[in-house]
Amino acid sequence: MHMQDDFPLLLSTLYDNAVWQYGRQEIVSVEADRSIHRTTYAETDVRVRKLATAMATKLGVAEGEPIGTFAWNNHRHHELYWATVNTGRVCHTLNIRLFPAQLTYIVNHAGDKAIFIDPDLAPAIAPLVDSFETVEHFIIMGPTAEGCGIEGAISYEDLIADVEPQAEWPLLDERSPMMYCYTSGTTGNPKGVAYTQRSTYMHTISNLATNPISAADNVLPVVPMFHAAAWGYPFMAVTVGAKLTYPGPDLSGPGLVGLFVNERVTFSAGVPTVWLGIQHHLEANPDIDLSHIRALFCGGSAVPRAMIDWFEKNAGARVIQGWGMTETNPVASAATLKPWMEDWSWDAQLDVLETAGRPIPGLQVKIVDELGDSLPHDGEAFGELLIRGPWIAAEYFKDERSPESFVDGWLRTGDVCKITADGYIRITDRAKDVIKSGGEWISSLEVENEIMAHPDVAEATVVGLAHPKWQERPVAFIVPKPDRGLTPEAVKQFLEPRIASWWMPDEIIFIEAIPKTGTGKFDKKVVRAEYKGLLMK
């Protein structure tokens, strides 16, 4: 052996290099009271090291033990990410949008020893305190814990005020866990995935090679830090020394656009519903200049073609669609153009950009039929997407449901898709959302995409509902833009040249809002349950 192949892949080595080289780089954070907090990599490093000491000496959290975080994207959450990962403790991000019973389940399942809570979120945790079996400490992420409603809680600033910064980071096992992320629990209890030092290191480096950001960028992760590690951007941005802007609790269109403008953000990441909200704000305020934004990374659910088109033409920002899951640590593909596509017409480029993209280097994908046999990557055959690679989960954390999703070293994603000959993944539906009508398949995502292209539609989702003759038929639920006079007939006329006639929704229903999951995706199961008998009359 002639190389140091046994040297572990540790995130602390990326962190130390960034603090050394980019100590003056800025971290901006919106606080719970909407004030702006400014600091630097170097100043943050002192606090990270003090927090590491405090977790050991004051909280008694040992290497390998988890702490929960119940917080927005802000500078203290950033410090918690790094104080845990650098010391071998486990950061367990708690989704603030989970139901109380689900929160109790995942805290007890993970065995969290302490929970760090943003001040404005304390009322959601206070009623659950007695249901947590392993939690010994509650820390309010602010200058005081007074009035939080949690007996015995201490403030974050008091916790780190009188301790010495930890000097050296330990040399850890690269296969040790550094973060627990749980699925949003669409059916049954949420399932946990244990991200390791090695998996997150590989995810960081490979994604930076595929979709580069640099020290010249200002990265604003809208995707929550409580959801799949904010898609890894706190780790990626620090690795290259980029400026970080954390939006805190204000994720409204006006709030985010204000941050984009005032901080000169160049790169951001979030789910489609976020960018639709921003699009609507920009449409109402066409004088706002976002020309400094070069790219918006978008994932979590299918990105409407019309939205990609709008941002390119009206804001000069490239929307990059990505795909991944909690189980893929999380980004697994990205829709970027190949060099020879740059001269194509914009419509031809959109055909590529609206896909889920190509697998990130290091990962392998395939599609299989109902028997598990591999299907060709010809852009025509479609089947369930399977994936494997060095940052893909091999099992769920302490969960007997693992065999349902992990087969022969592959993760079954539950996504139905096609893969083109040149490597682009086109997801046609979630396996549970594809509509089977009279023995033929209808892609709810494709119908949604076409509806979203209508200029008077704000949001739309399509679900299959039980039908007495055809087994299932599609029904569209639409949030119209205000004061546009949109009618169901107008929607159908718009769709007629765009989809097969038998794909046309049987009903088009206007609603005030589409239910969303804890991660901001359209919650189709809620819609299906509410309207399940609509077509059976």
SEGU-985596 format. One record per residue (C-alpha): residue in one letter; x, z negated, y. Coordinates in steps of 0.001 Angstrom, whole numbers, plus 524288, in hexadecimal, padded with zeros to 5 digits. Last residue first. Layout:
AXZY...
//
This chain:
K6E6DA81D228227CM6F3A981D9A81B1AL6FB7D823638264CL6FC6B816FF82E92G6FD4080D5D82357K70BA9809C48250AY70B30808FB833EAE710B87FB5783623A719147FB48829DDR71EF3808B082C72V722508050183A74V728CD7F85283633K7304F7FF7C82B77K734C7809878355ED73C8F7FFE883D82F74313809078475AK75129804A18486BG755B67FAA485277T75E027F22884995G753FB7E768847AFT749FE7F1BA84407K7414E7F8D384DA2P732A67FA7984F1FI72F0E806D4856C1A7291D8041D863FEE71CD18077786BB4I716A38101286138F711FD81E3B860C6I70D848230385389I70FA6830AA84E33E70874832B084172D70A2483C0883613P7184083E3F83A27M71C9984C74838A0W725F384DBF82D17W71C7A8570282635S71DF98609B83175A72CB1860DB83054I7333585BDA83CAFR737518610A84A0AP72D8786BA484D7BE721DE8627984BC7L728568564985163F7256C858AA85FCAQ7174A85C5885CC6K7161E84FD1854D0V71B748479D85FF9A7123984E00869B2E706B384B2E860C0P70A9E83CDE85FD7T70A0E83C1F86EB6L7146B8395687913G70F47836CA886C9R71CC08346288CA2D7198A827A1893B1P7221A81F1A88B20K72B0F824DE880BBP7240182515873C9V726E081B37868EBI723D1822CF85C93F71FAC81F6D84EC5A71FA982B3F845DEV7189F82B78838C3P71E288329C82D07R716138342B820A7E7174E82D5A8138FQ7111582EEF80612W70B7783C4D809F7K6FD2883A3380669P6F96682C22809A1H7046582A54813A6A70D7281E8D814DEL7158281E5A82158G722C88246D823A7V729608204E8303CV72DAD8272583CAAT733C18207184864A733C28242A8569BE7394D81F8486380A73868823C9871C7V731278309886FDAD72DAC838E887BC3P7396B841FB87AB9H7367C8457E86C90A7435F8456586517M73FC68383085F5DI7352083EE485775E73F45847C485128N7480F83C6C84D75E73CB9834B084808V7390F8401883F2FE7471D840E583A6DL747C98324A83818S73B14831F583060S740C183BCD826E8I735B98415381EAAW737368429D80FE8E72DF584A598073EG7259E845407FBEEG718F4845E4803ABS71F2A83E2480EBAK72B03835AC80C11I72FDD82FA8818D5V73DF282AD9819DCD73E3681D0D81F60K742A6814F88138DA74DCD81E4E8105AR751DC81DBB81E9AD7507382B33823F7T75630838D2825B5I7640F834828285AR76CCC8401282B5EI77AC883CE482797Y784FF8467082C72G79041849DF82362D793388584E82505A78AD885C3D8194FT77F63854A981EDCI77A95847C28198AK76BF88458C8180AC765718385B81927V75CE782D9C813AFD7619D820408182DG76057814AA80EEAT76ED9811FD8109ER772DD8107680272L7808D80AF180375W78A06810807F96BG7936A809767F04FD78BB180C9C7E403V77EBA808A27EA45F77CB27FF5A7F5B8S76F237FE787FBC6E766027F8C97F17BP771587F1E67EA9DS773697E96D7F6D0R765FA7E2EB7F68EE76B777D66F7F08BD771437D27B7FD97K77D267CA0980039F782157D35F80ABAY77D767E112807AEE786537E9D47FFC7A7910D7F412800F7A78FCA7F58B80FB2I795CE801AA815D2W7A22B8000881DE3P7ABE5805CF81430G7A317810DC80F69R7966981452808ADI789C681B5E80C14L77D3A81FDB8059DL772BF827CD80C97E765FF829F68054CG762208381280349F7613E8452180A15A76585852AD8061EE765BA85C7B81140G771A9859C6819BCD77AA185E4980EC9H780EA8519880AA5P77C97852EB7FC8BL77551848007F57BS77B1483D307ED29D772D6837B97E205G76D0582A357E3EFL7606382D4C7DCC8E7586E82D777E964D762008371C7EF5FV76F3F833E27F51EI77636835D880208K784A28335B80402V78D8282C3980D6EQ79BC48282C80E17L7A20082005818D0G7AFF881F9E81DB6P7ADCC828CC82913I7A0A1825BB82F95P795FA82D84828D1R790A9838FE830CAG784FD83860839B0A77775832588390BT7725A83F8283D9DE76D0B8421184B46L77A96845D08503BV77BCB851098468DD76F4185858849C7L771CF85477857DFQ77E4185C998577AA77648868838537DD76CE28660685EB3W7785E8648486816S77DD0871AD86415W78A6F8712985C55D797B787130862E3E79A67862D785FCEM796EC8651485188W7A491869E784E12P7AA3985C9C8516FK7A104854DB8489AL795D584E0784F57T7931E83F9084DDBA787F683939846A5A78D3B82C44841BAS78D7F825DD8345CA78F74818A182DDEV78E0980E9A838BBP78A558010C8335FN7913C7F97C82C8CT78A80802FB82338E7810D7F8CE81DA3T77B667F5D282B0EM778368043B82B35G77E058109A830D7W77B8381D0E83837G7809D8223D844F7Q77AF882B6184F12I783E882E8685A57V77C808307886713R78543837D78707FA78311833D487E96G781AF83D71889D0A775DA835EC88EBAN76B908409888FA4K76FE484B498864BE7771E8435F87C0DF76DF8837C287D3CW761E58404887BABD766E88480C86FF8I76A7883BF58682FM75D028367E86B7EA75606842E586738R75D26842A385A25P7575B83539857A2V7613D82BA9851C4A75D62826C68444FS75EA3818258429CG7692F80DD584435G7720B8171884B76C776A681BAF858D0F7843181C6F85EAAL783338201B86CFFA78E838281D87222R7959A82C4087E85I78F608232B88851H795B582546895B9S78B3A82F578992DL78107824AB89986D77C32827708A754I76ECD822058AAD4D7678182B9A8B3A3P75D8482EF28A916N757078217D8A98BA74A47822CF8A1CCE750CB82BBA897E7L75C3F8224E897A9H7535D816F38941FH74CAD81EEC8896AQ759DD822EE883DAI75E63814CA883DFG7528A810B787C02L754D081C19872B0W762F9817D587193V75F0480A3D86D3DT754D980F558639AP75F4A8180A85D87V7680280C9B85950G7745E808C686091A7826180C0A8640CS7892C80DFB8710BF794E5815398767CT79991817DC88460V7943D80C2288BD8R7970B80C8E89A66E7946A7FDF989C45N78A237FF6C8A6EDV7842D80BF28A196F7832E808898932EL77F5C7FA98896A0G7741B7FF5689F17V77026808E18946FL76F6F7FD9188AD8G766BD7F5288935BP75DFD80065897BEG75BAE804EC889ADS7596C7F727884B5L763707F09387BFFD764CE7E45F88459P7690A7D97C87B08G777D77DAD587C06P77D0C7E85887F8AY78B357E6D687ADET795177EF7F881B7L7A20D7F15A87AD2K7ADFD7F7F9880ACA7B5B57FF0E87647G7C2447F9998706BV7C2BC8025F86460T7C0587F79485A58V7B7907F048863D3A7ADEF7FB8E8648EM7ADBA7FD88855CCF7AB667EF3D8528CP7A0837ED0B85C76Y79B7B7FA9185893G7998C7F78684A22W78B7D7FC508493EA787787F0E2851F2A78C3F7E8748469AA781567ED6083DB5H776857E7FC8466DF778BB7DAF484D55M782967E17585671P777197E97A85AF0V778057F83185CEFV779777F97486BA1P7883C7F9BA86A0EL78E137FD5787751V79BAF8034787639N7A3A98062F8826ED7AD9B8105287E7FA7BB7D812A98835DA7C0E68098B878F0S7BBEF8135086EF6I7B0018178C86737P7B13C8216A85C62N7A6108258B853A0T7AC8D8291E846AAA7B99682217847B2L7B3168165384DE9N7A95381642842B9S7B436816398389CI7BBBE80B2F83F31T7B0338021B8412AH7A9BB80474833FFM7B6B58021782D25Y7B8AC7F5358345FT7AA777F17F831C4S7ABEE7F3E28232AR7B9037ECE98223FQ7B4FE7E0AD8298ET7A8A07E00882182Y79A597E27A824D8A791637DA2D81C5DV784157E0A281B37G777CA7D87181AB1K76A307DC9581689P75E647D8B681EA4N7531A7D29A8170BG7487A7DB6A811E4T745DB7E8DF81771T74A0C7ED038251CG754267E222824EES75C577E570830D5T768807E6A882886Y772207DB8182963C77FD07DBC782EFEY789E77D1BF82AD4M7971B7D3008315BM7A57C7D07E82E4CP7A5607D08181F7BS7B2727CFF281842R7B7BF7DCA3812B7E7C2FB7DD2781C6FD7C78F7CFCF817AFL7CBDF7C8D0823F3L7D89E7C6DD82B3BP7D49F7BC34834AFW7D3BB7BE9084352E7DDE57B7A384B7FA7DCF67AF39857AAQ7CF7D7A92485752P7CBF17A56B86540E7CC46796D786839V7BF6978FBF86993D7B8887894F87510A7AE9D7932487A01I7AB4B79AD186DB4L79F357935C8694FD79B6278F708771BE79A8079DDE87AC1Y792557A0F786EC0S7889D79638871D4I7848A78C03867FEA777EF78A8086057G7746677CC285BCEE765C777EF485C7DI761EA78D1385E70G7582F78F308698FC761E6796838721BG75F5C78DC687DE7E76D9078A0987F93A7771C791C88775CT7800279514882BEP78A4979F18886D2G7852D7A9D287DECM7844F7AE0C86FBCI77C9A7A27486A98I7833779D0585E6BF77B777977D85301H7831B78FDE848BCE7814878B7C83AA5V77A077971D834E9T77917796A682606E76A9679528822EFF7643179BA682EAFS7558F798D782E63D756BF78D1383780V75C397959F8425FL7518879FE08418AP7494979BB884D44A7556279BA08561BI75A427A92985210A750BD7B1C4859B6P751097A8B386589A760047A9CB865B0L75FB57B865868B8D761017B71B87786P76D027AE7F87602D774347B78D86C88I7762E7B0CA85F6FF782277ADC185721I77E4E7A8CC849A2A786C67A00184136K7896279E538329ED782677AAA382E3BG77FBA7AA7F81FA4A77D407B92081E6FH770897B73A816F9N76C757ABDB81FA8V76E557B37C82C38I768987BFB9825DEY75C2E7B90682131T759967B15382D90L75AB67BD9F835A1Q751897C4CD82C5AA747597B9FC82D65P7486D7BA4183C43F746117C90683CDBL751E47D12A84059R753987D62B84E30I75F567CDB6851C3N767397D3AF846A1L770CC7C92F84299T77F277CD37842B6H786E57C5EA83869C795197C53683CC3V79D967C0F78316AR7A9F17B8DF8330AG7B6F77BEF182F79T7BDB17BB5D83C35N7BE3D7C85A84370V7B07E7CC6183F3CT7AA5B7BFAC843D5A7B0B67BE9285138W7AF0D7CD3F85323Y7A06E7CE5E8514BL79E1D7C16085804E7A53F7C60986425H79CCB7D237864B4H7909C7C9AD86383R795EB7C20486F19H797F17CEA7876BDN78A2E7D3DE874D6N781BD7DBF986BC5W7762A7D31386929A7768A7C6E7860D2F772DD7BF9A854AET7801A7BDFD84E2CG781B47B72A84117I78E4B7B11183C2EP7937F7B3CF82EA3E79DEE7ACF682680G7A9807B47A820FFE7B3A97ACDA828B5A7AE0F79FA582C4FV7A39C79BE88361FG7A58A78DA1839B5L79E3678EF78467AK7A784787A684F4FT7B4F978A0C8494BA7B35C7971D84263M7A94779DEA84AE6A7AFD57980A856E0T7BD0579DFA85378A7B7467AB8E851D4L7AF957A9D685E62K7BC257A6A486590R7C2687B30A86022V7B6D77BB6B86446R7B6DE7B4FA871AFV7C53C7B80E873EBD7C31C7C5F586F10T7B7D77C7E487882E7C0E27C5D888403A7CA4C7CFF187E89Y7BFB47D9F887B46T7BA107D86C888CCT7AE5E7D1C888F37R7A2547D50B896F8H794F47CEA7895FBI789417D51C89C6BS77CFF7CD0789EDER770867D06C89760D76D3A7C1FE894AFA770787C42688637E77D857CA0988A40V781167D85888BD7S78F147DA6088741V79AEA7E1DE88BFEI7A7B27E21588471E7B3267E79888C16Q7C0997EC61887ECR7CBB67E43E88D74G7D0AA7DFEB8800BY7D1447EDED87B32Q7DE2B7EE9C873BAW7DF717E0BE86EA4V7D0E47DE2986D89A7CF147EB1886654N7DA5C7E8B685CEDD7D54F7DB29859D1Y7C7B57E06E856C7L7CC397EB5184DBET7D49A7E19F8461DS7C9457D7EE845FDL7C0D17E25183F7BL7C89C7E0C883306L7CCB87EB5582964P7D5A37E333820E1F7E4197E65681ED7D7E4F87E99E81060D7E8947F7C4812A9Q7F4AA7F3F781A4BM7FB0E800D081671H805E18046080CE0M800008000080000
//
